[in-house]
Amino acid sequence: VIVPNSALSDVFLKGNAPSPEHLAEMINVAHWASYATEEGYSVTASLLLRQPDHITDTFHFDAALDLTARTLVKLGPALENPQADIGVWPDEAGQLKIWGFTTISYETAITSDLLIKILGPGRILIMYSGRTIAALTANRAVFIDSRSFLHSIMPKISAQAQKTDISLLNLFRYNAILKIAQQMRIHGRGGTVLIVPEDMNWKKSIKAPIRYTGGASFLDADAMLSTPSRTQLADTENLLRIVRDMNLTLKKDWLRNWQQVQQQCTRIARLTTVDGALVMTFDRYVYCFGAKIETIDTRTIATNLSVIEPFEGHTVATRPFSSLGGTRHISAAQFAFDQPGAISIVASQDGNVTFFTRETETGGILTIQQAEMALLHEGLGGSLWNLSLFSEMGWLEKDVSKNEEGYIAGVVRWMRNTLLKEA
């Protein structure tokens, strides 16, 4: 299912769908290009199936180029940062050609077309209509299913929410965590983030003294996305005013705030390049970075891992704690074991991302491997897709009033009317 079957399905647009032959050709070219290097560096690039656009943020070649792995290897490094997508479309003879490239901002717009993204050697993401749908990884072809990811992480986030928070804030926290993990992966130096409750119990698992300690949110005071409390939503007249005020005059402020939160996540991720772990709250207040993790009690160390991957049909596998490779993963897993309310995230230099958290029922360590496949590569589209899953899985309906549901529906309609027109 490309477009979700839910009340939020009108957020997602149906774009250009390739023929099976063209899809296979694009995947094949991207796959072989992923193994190549240019001047010693691995190649990352993305292919966008879209008719040539004649707008200001596109570059058109005078003569279309052949779609080959070699062409992607040559163009990829020039289009990495900031990202630009290589535009592909069939010519009059039905042959796929590269017509140029476009600089779409996925943080403020949703593309409704097919996008194939190279993440690293042998790792390819296939995205459509604002959603990652499939991937090639380790010689496997898999369909992405973020539900297990959401089920594993959301209880820890919800446990830290204030009673006055509306459900939508938990989804915002979830999306921000994914964004930070994505940015950790992008900087390519490896890193660890420890997301903790606002009490100070986490200090028991950190070796003193902490060199880089202090505290900051890296966010302007007026940059938080405004959401009403449940008390405000209980008033029907107030609800109608809130939804009515979501007009085009608010658009620039909303987009500015959204972009500042993305920048906040990027700043936090950059701090993880310092050797050691970064400790922050679920609302992204950074306590310290460069911290060294230590076991609280060596007599109660973790023994087994419950391992899941964000793929359809994947079942939980039990593996010994000793199967973790490297001190970074071992220490992060032990931290999650010693701090039951926390989430540990590790990004390896090779691009692999792993989440650790302690299971409530069994007390063991839940490990989400290959999490990089479920991160927010689609930007705003990924955020809205998570909103759809959030609703389908009942997270918005738990303890939610009719007014709150009306507010969320109003937010979605407003996003569609003010953002998707620019896609």
RODO-2510 file (C-alpha; in nm, 4 decimals, decimal comma):
residues 423
     n   res          X          Y          Z
     1     v     0,0000     0,0000     0,0000
     2     i     0,1637     0,3240    -0,1135
     3     v    -0,0945     0,5699     0,0152
     4     p    -0,2263     0,4875     0,3652
     5     n    -0,5854     0,3810     0,4048
     6     s    -0,6813     0,6182     0,6831
     7     a    -0,8423     0,9531     0,7535
     8     l    -0,5060     1,1110     0,6727
     9     s    -0,4675     0,9508     0,3294
    10     d    -0,5357     1,2767     0,1445
    11     v    -0,2004     1,4091     0,2691
    12     f    -0,0196     1,1778     0,0293
    13     l    -0,0197     1,2418    -0,3418
    14     k     0,0114     0,9907    -0,6218
    15     g     0,2955     1,0877    -0,8509
    16     n     0,4764     0,9341    -1,1451
    17     a     0,4831     0,5562    -1,1149
    18     p     0,7465     0,3820    -1,3297
    19     s     0,6935     0,0758    -1,5425
    20     p     0,8429    -0,2450    -1,3982
    21     e     1,1226    -0,2232    -1,6564
    22     h     1,2124     0,1360    -1,5719
    23     l     1,1988     0,0638    -1,1981
    24     a     1,4335    -0,2325    -1,2408
    25     e     1,6723    -0,0228    -1,4512
    26     m     1,6877     0,2612    -1,1964
    27     i     1,7467     0,0201    -0,9075
    28     n     2,0119    -0,1714    -1,1006
    29     v     2,2055     0,1431    -1,1955
    30     a     2,1879     0,2777    -0,8384
    31     h     2,2947    -0,0585    -0,6951
    32     w     2,6118    -0,0830    -0,9031
    33     a     2,6947     0,2841    -0,8511
    34     s     2,6767     0,2292    -0,4735
    35     y     2,9827     0,0042    -0,4827
    36     a     3,1960     0,2524    -0,6775
    37     t     3,4260     0,5167    -0,5342
    38     e     3,5291     0,8561    -0,6646
    39     e     3,8767     0,9631    -0,5543
    40     g     3,8579     0,7163    -0,2677
    41     y     3,5137     0,8228    -0,1385
    42     s     3,1945     0,6173    -0,1518
    43     v     2,9241     0,7582    -0,3730
    44     t     2,5840     0,8760    -0,2513
    45     a     2,3233     1,0015    -0,4950
    46     s     1,9492     1,0018    -0,5501
    47     l     1,7416     0,9472    -0,8648
    48     l     1,4087     1,1264    -0,9025
    49     l     1,1599     1,0059    -1,1642
    50     r     1,0113     1,3341    -1,2755
    51     q     0,9446     1,5180    -1,5972
    52     p     1,1902     1,8026    -1,6631
    53     d     1,0919     2,1078    -1,4577
    54     h     1,1500     2,4568    -1,5878
    55     i     1,1718     2,6322    -1,2537
    56     t     1,4477     2,8199    -1,0737
    57     d     1,5786     2,5312    -0,8614
    58     t     1,6609     2,2964    -1,1497
    59     f     1,9612     2,2610    -1,3793
    60     h     1,8957     2,1303    -1,7321
    61     f     2,1613     1,9695    -1,9462
    62     d     2,1569     2,0851    -2,3061
    63     a     2,1807     1,7209    -2,4089
    64     a     2,0341     1,4468    -2,1911
    65     l     2,2847     1,1983    -2,0428
    66     d     2,2680     0,8206    -2,0459
    67     l     2,1512     0,6659    -1,7189
    68     t     2,4585     0,4661    -1,6197
    69     a     2,6389     0,3858    -1,2962
    70     r     2,9418     0,5762    -1,4211
    71     t     2,7353     0,8935    -1,4700
    72     l     2,6019     0,8682    -1,1130
    73     v     2,9544     0,8209    -0,9800
    74     k     3,0684     1,1392    -1,1545
    75     l     2,7662     1,3521    -1,0574
    76     g     2,7134     1,2181    -0,7035
    77     p     2,9894     1,4065    -0,5165
    78     a     2,8796     1,7396    -0,6662
    79     l     2,5218     1,6934    -0,5469
    80     e     2,5771     1,5665    -0,1904
    81     n     2,5734     1,8718     0,0354
    82     p     2,3330     2,0378    -0,0026
    83     q     2,1485     1,7493    -0,1596
    84     a     2,0218     1,7666    -0,5162
    85     d     1,8311     1,4883    -0,6926
    86     i     1,9265     1,3637    -1,0380
    87     g     1,6231     1,4008    -1,2625
    88     v     1,5348     1,1012    -1,4798
    89     w     1,2644     1,0663    -1,7449
    90     p     1,2136     0,8456    -2,0534
    91     d     1,2852     1,0016    -2,3939
    92     e     1,0676     0,9650    -2,7019
    93     a     1,2054     0,6162    -2,7573
    94     g     1,1167     0,5134    -2,4013
    95     q     1,4809     0,5081    -2,2819
    96     l     1,5530     0,6565    -1,9400
    97     k     1,7755     0,9638    -1,9610
    98     i     1,9231     1,2071    -1,7107
    99     w     1,7880     1,5525    -1,7932
   100     g     1,9533     1,7454    -1,5077
   101     f     1,9110     1,7849    -1,1340
   102     t     1,6789     1,9615    -0,8918
   103     t     1,7265     2,0970    -0,5387
   104     i     1,4012     2,0072    -0,3652
   105     s     1,3884     2,0850     0,0066
   106     y     1,2341     1,7810     0,1732
   107     e     1,2073     1,9738     0,4989
   108     t     0,9413     2,2102     0,3595
   109     a     0,7848     2,0197     0,0690
   110     i     0,6677     1,6703    -0,0178
   111     t     0,7636     1,5041    -0,3433
   112     s     0,4975     1,2728    -0,4811
   113     d     0,7277     1,0919    -0,7230
   114     l     0,9569     0,7900    -0,7150
   115     l     1,2913     0,8545    -0,5464
   116     i     1,5767     0,6029    -0,5303
   117     k     1,8503     0,6922    -0,2857
   118     i     2,1998     0,5437    -0,2428
   119     l     2,2898     0,5219     0,1275
   120     g     2,6141     0,3290     0,0923
   121     p     2,7675     0,0193    -0,0663
   122     g     2,4852    -0,2200    -0,1476
   123     r     2,2275    -0,0113     0,0441
   124     i     1,9498     0,1414    -0,1641
   125     l     1,6265     0,3044    -0,0464
   126     i     1,3166     0,3175    -0,2668
   127     m     1,0727     0,5971    -0,1800
   128     y     0,7390     0,6982    -0,3249
   129     s     0,4804     0,9609    -0,2352
   130     g     0,6515     1,0704     0,0853
   131     r     0,7277     0,7243     0,2162
   132     t     1,0177     0,4780     0,2200
   133     i     0,8645     0,1589     0,0849
   134     a     1,1513    -0,0814     0,0154
   135     a     1,5272    -0,1266     0,0338
   136     l     1,8196    -0,3325    -0,0855
   137     t     2,0554    -0,4202     0,1976
   138     a     2,3174    -0,6914     0,2395
   139     n     2,2032    -0,8630    -0,0816
   140     r     1,8439    -0,8692     0,0448
   141     a     1,5390    -0,6984    -0,0987
   142     v     1,3019    -0,5961     0,1816
   143     f     0,9882    -0,3916     0,2329
   144     i     1,0142    -0,1281     0,5048
   145     d     0,7709    -0,1492     0,7955
   146     s     0,8152     0,1197     1,0612
   147     r     0,5389    -0,0118     1,2865
   148     s     0,7703    -0,2279     1,4958
   149     f     1,0032     0,0705     1,5324
   150     l     0,7155     0,2926     1,6446
   151     h     0,5869     0,0286     1,8882
   152     s     0,9313    -0,0066     2,0463
   153     i     1,0201     0,3598     2,0902
   154     m     0,6886     0,5356     2,1532
   155     p     0,6161     0,3897     2,5011
   156     k     0,9380     0,5450     2,6353
   157     i     0,8473     0,8803     2,4800
   158     s     0,4881     0,8704     2,6070
   159     a     0,6079     0,7875     2,9586
   160     q     0,7881     1,1238     2,9742
   161     a     0,5005     1,3344     2,8387
   162     q     0,3206     1,5858     3,0592
   163     k    -0,0449     1,5220     3,1397
   164     t    -0,1397     1,8417     2,9561
   165     d     0,0466     1,7437     2,6377
   166     i    -0,1624     1,6490     2,3373
   167     s    -0,0749     1,3237     2,1608
   168     l     0,0690     1,5069     1,8617
   169     l     0,3650     1,6247     2,0717
   170     n     0,4776     1,2650     2,1258
   171     l     0,4913     1,2151     1,7512
   172     f     0,6902     1,5363     1,7172
   173     r     0,9412     1,4062     1,9744
   174     y     0,9627     1,0754     1,7865
   175     n     1,0285     1,2483     1,4524
   176     a     1,2961     1,4702     1,6112
   177     i     1,4755     1,1639     1,7517
   178     l     1,4774     1,0058     1,4053
   179     k     1,6100     1,3298     1,2568
   180     i     1,8995     1,3400     1,5056
   181     a     1,9861     0,9769     1,4297
   182     q     1,9785     1,0520     1,0583
   183     q     2,2140     1,3470     1,1002
   184     m     2,4494     1,1336     1,3134
   185     r     2,4644     0,8901     1,0267
   186     i     2,5297     1,1647     0,7741
   187     h     2,8347     1,3101     0,9475
   188     g     2,9977     0,9677     0,9149
   189     r     3,2202     0,9804     1,2229
   190     g     3,0156     0,7582     1,4496
   191     g     2,8476     0,8686     1,7689
   192     t     2,6216     0,7867     2,0630
   193     v     2,3127     0,9667     2,1940
   194     l     2,1540     0,8788     2,5290
   195     i     1,7947     1,0042     2,5599
   196     v     1,6955     1,0175     2,9243
   197     p     1,4087     1,1255     3,1526
   198     e     1,4410     1,4673     3,3164
   199     d     1,5479     1,3214     3,6508
   200     m     1,9185     1,2901     3,7180
   201     n     1,9380     0,9107     3,7534
   202     w     2,1381     0,8953     3,4296
   203     k     2,4392     1,0359     3,6140
   204     k     2,4787     0,7014     3,7932
   205     s     2,5770     0,5503     3,4569
   206     i     2,8253     0,8220     3,3582
   207     k     3,1850     0,8294     3,4725
   208     a     3,2815     1,1488     3,6589
   209     p     3,4072     1,4033     3,5913
   210     i     3,2241     1,4967     3,2707
   211     r     3,4421     1,7333     3,0720
   212     y     3,1818     1,8858     2,8387
   213     t     2,8894     1,9541     3,0684
   214     g     2,6531     2,2480     3,0958
   215     g     2,3152     2,2535     2,9234
   216     a     2,1442     2,3958     2,6162
   217     s     1,8512     2,3330     2,3837
   218     f     2,0086     2,5080     2,0795
   219     l     1,6683     2,6505     1,9957
   220     d     1,5315     3,0041     1,9995
   221     a     1,2695     3,0646     2,2648
   222     d     1,0052     3,1417     2,0002
   223     a     1,0973     2,8506     1,7734
   224     m     0,8935     2,5745     1,9354
   225     l     0,6063     2,4618     1,7187
   226     s     0,2959     2,5920     1,8889
   227     t     0,0468     2,3285     2,0018
   228     p    -0,2480     2,3937     2,2332
   229     s    -0,2873     2,2116     2,5624
   230     r    -0,5695     1,9675     2,6282
   231     t    -0,7351     2,2330     2,8435
   232     q    -0,7477     2,4698     2,5475
   233     l    -0,8801     2,1946     2,3221
   234     a    -1,1652     2,1251     2,5646
   235     d    -1,3179     2,4582     2,4637
   236     t    -1,4937     2,4112     2,1282
   237     e    -1,4950     2,7818     2,0448
   238     n    -1,1240     2,8034     2,1197
   239     l    -1,0604     2,4983     1,8999
   240     l    -1,2435     2,6559     1,6065
   241     r    -1,0382     2,9730     1,6481
   242     i    -0,7106     2,7770     1,6546
   243     v    -0,7934     2,5873     1,3356
   244     r    -0,9276     2,9021     1,1664
   245     d    -0,6043     3,0867     1,2458
   246     m    -0,4048     2,8287     1,0497
   247     n    -0,4103     3,0386     0,7363
   248     l    -0,1525     3,1419     0,4813
   249     t    -0,0351     3,4377     0,6917
   250     l     0,0992     3,1865     0,9461
   251     k     0,2822     2,9813     0,6868
   252     k     0,6164     3,1621     0,6945
   253     d     0,6370     3,1507     1,0746
   254     w     0,5495     2,7799     1,0799
   255     l     0,8081     2,6960     0,8170
   256     r     1,0717     2,9076     0,9945
   257     n     1,0051     2,7296     1,3242
   258     w     1,0100     2,3904     1,1531
   259     q     1,3458     2,4679     0,9917
   260     q     1,4911     2,5842     1,3239
   261     v     1,3980     2,2535     1,4851
   262     q     1,5717     2,0721     1,1983
   263     q     1,8797     2,2881     1,2605
   264     q     1,8593     2,2081     1,6310
   265     c     1,8671     1,8359     1,5529
   266     t     2,1654     1,8873     1,3224
   267     r     2,3601     2,0801     1,5900
   268     i     2,2937     1,8091     1,8457
   269     a     2,4067     1,5397     1,6029
   270     r     2,7310     1,7257     1,5275
   271     l     2,8255     1,7173     1,8977
   272     t     2,8294     1,3385     1,8829
   273     t     3,1490     1,3565     1,6755
   274     v     3,3308     1,4224     2,0054
   275     d     3,4491     1,0931     2,1541
   276     g     3,1987     0,9760     2,4148
   277     a     2,8204     0,9976     2,4465
   278     l     2,5809     1,2918     2,4303
   279     v     2,3070     1,2962     2,6963
   280     m     1,9787     1,4775     2,6290
   281     t     1,6127     1,4744     2,7328
   282     f     1,3218     1,3600     2,5182
   283     d     1,2611     1,7296     2,4430
   284     r     1,6202     1,7631     2,3192
   285     y     1,7746     1,9579     2,6076
   286     v     2,1440     1,8620     2,6024
   287     y     2,3021     1,7991     2,9437
   288     c     2,6496     1,7042     2,8254
   289     f     2,8545     1,5406     2,5528
   290     g     3,1811     1,3468     2,5405
   291     a     3,0555     1,1443     2,8392
   292     k     3,1954     0,8026     2,9301
   293     i     2,9448     0,5287     3,0157
   294     e     3,0045     0,2926     3,3067
   295     t     2,8100    -0,0013     3,4485
   296     i     2,6204     0,0711     3,7697
   297     d     2,6609    -0,2803     3,9107
   298     t     2,8859    -0,5340     3,7414
   299     r     2,6845    -0,8127     3,9051
   300     t     2,3729    -0,7168     3,7037
   301     i     2,4916    -0,6864     3,3470
   302     a     2,2808    -0,7571     3,0399
   303     t     2,2981    -1,1110     2,8965
   304     n     2,0615    -1,1342     2,5975
   305     l     1,9292    -0,9073     2,3243
   306     s     1,5900    -0,9138     2,1530
   307     v     1,6743    -0,8000     1,7999
   308     i     1,4296    -0,6581     1,5483
   309     e     1,4702    -0,4910     1,2095
   310     p     1,2226    -0,2453     1,0485
   311     f     1,1289    -0,4855     0,7684
   312     e     0,8025    -0,6565     0,6817
   313     g     0,7831    -1,0141     0,8059
   314     h     1,0801    -0,9782     1,0386
   315     t     1,0484    -1,1720     1,3643
   316     v     1,2233    -1,1041     1,6928
   317     a     1,5547    -1,2877     1,7268
   318     t     1,7314    -1,3588     2,0563
   319     r     2,1069    -1,3115     2,0541
   320     p     2,3715    -1,3071     2,3267
   321     f     2,4974    -0,9750     2,4553
   322     s     2,8446    -1,0794     2,3419
   323     s     2,7288    -1,0635     1,9771
   324     l     2,7521    -0,6842     1,9869
   325     g     3,0657    -0,5612     1,8166
   326     g     3,2680    -0,2711     1,9507
   327     t     3,2759    -0,0906     2,2838
   328     r     3,0406     0,1830     2,1619
   329     h     2,7530    -0,0608     2,1078
   330     i     2,8259    -0,2578     2,4234
   331     s     2,8319     0,0492     2,6477
   332     a     2,5162     0,1954     2,4887
   333     a     2,3299    -0,1322     2,5383
   334     q     2,4442    -0,1528     2,9006
   335     f     2,3270     0,2052     2,9579
   336     a     1,9812     0,1148     2,8241
   337     f     1,9766    -0,1847     3,0587
   338     d     2,0771     0,0194     3,3642
   339     q     1,8424     0,3100     3,2763
   340     p     1,5013     0,1515     3,1975
   341     g     1,3402     0,4815     3,0918
   342     a     1,6143     0,5706     2,8430
   343     i     1,6854     0,5124     2,4742
   344     s     2,0406     0,4700     2,3415
   345     i     2,1274     0,5378     1,9775
   346     v     2,4553     0,4403     1,8122
   347     a     2,5608     0,5441     1,4627
   348     s     2,8617     0,3604     1,3219
   349     q     3,1106     0,5095     1,0814
   350     d     2,9886     0,2688     0,8136
   351     g     2,6381     0,4161     0,8348
   352     n     2,4645     0,1496     1,0448
   353     v     2,2302     0,2872     1,3136
   354     t     2,1193     0,0864     1,6179
   355     f     1,8640     0,1716     1,8888
   356     f     1,8683     0,0137     2,2363
   357     t     1,6004     0,0300     2,5034
   358     r     1,4919    -0,1922     2,7907
   359     e     1,1772    -0,3988     2,7482
   360     t     0,9141    -0,3288     3,0102
   361     e     0,7722    -0,6812     3,0302
   362     t     1,0855    -0,8980     3,0168
   363     g     1,3490    -0,6549     3,1427
   364     g     1,5765    -0,7498     2,8530
   365     i     1,7353    -0,5202     2,5964
   366     l     1,5343    -0,4507     2,2814
   367     t     1,7740    -0,3840     1,9929
   368     i     1,6632    -0,2262     1,6647
   369     q     1,9254    -0,2954     1,4004
   370     q     1,9497    -0,1429     1,0514
   371     a     1,7418     0,1447     1,1872
   372     e     1,8953     0,3697     0,9202
   373     m     1,6375     0,2283     0,6780
   374     a     1,3511     0,3772     0,8816
   375     l     1,4916     0,7241     0,9506
   376     l     1,3467     1,0457     0,8087
   377     h     1,5156     1,0388     0,4698
   378     e     1,1963     1,1860     0,3228
   379     g     1,1926     1,4945     0,5477
   380     l     0,8461     1,6422     0,5872
   381     g     0,6938     1,3578     0,3873
   382     g     0,8365     1,1078     0,6347
   383     s     0,7004     1,3101     0,9265
   384     l     0,3506     1,3109     0,7800
   385     w     0,3727     0,9428     0,6982
   386     n     0,4568     0,8762     1,0632
   387     l     0,1515     1,0843     1,1551
   388     s    -0,0593     0,8482     0,9458
   389     l     0,0929     0,5408     1,1123
   390     f     0,0513     0,7099     1,4497
   391     s    -0,3206     0,7406     1,3806
   392     e    -0,3643     0,3922     1,2320
   393     m    -0,1987     0,2318     1,5335
   394     g    -0,4359     0,4107     1,7715
   395     w    -0,1847     0,6445     1,9372
   396     l    -0,3890     0,9528     1,8548
   397     e    -0,7137     0,7956     1,9712
   398     k    -0,5938     0,6861     2,3140
   399     d    -0,7310     0,9280     2,5700
   400     v    -0,8116     1,1805     2,2996
   401     s    -1,1210     1,3991     2,2953
   402     k    -1,3257     1,4755     1,9836
   403     n    -1,1948     1,8294     1,9950
   404     e    -0,8366     1,7085     1,9909
   405     e    -0,9101     1,4847     1,6920
   406     g    -1,0647     1,7887     1,5224
   407     y    -0,7531     1,9928     1,5915
   408     i    -0,5250     1,7259     1,4443
   409     a    -0,7452     1,6972     1,1358
   410     g    -0,7256     2,0759     1,1024
   411     v    -0,3448     2,0648     1,1240
   412     v    -0,3283     1,8039     0,8495
   413     r    -0,5638     1,9954     0,6193
   414     w    -0,3634     2,3118     0,6790
   415     m    -0,0358     2,1336     0,5998
   416     r    -0,1833     2,0004     0,2797
   417     n    -0,3199     2,3364     0,1662
   418     t    -0,0102     2,5399     0,2515
   419     l     0,2771     2,2984     0,1929
   420     l     0,1873     2,0408    -0,0683
   421     k     0,1078     2,3035    -0,3277
   422     e     0,4791     2,3735    -0,3404
   423     a     0,5822     2,0128    -0,3912
***
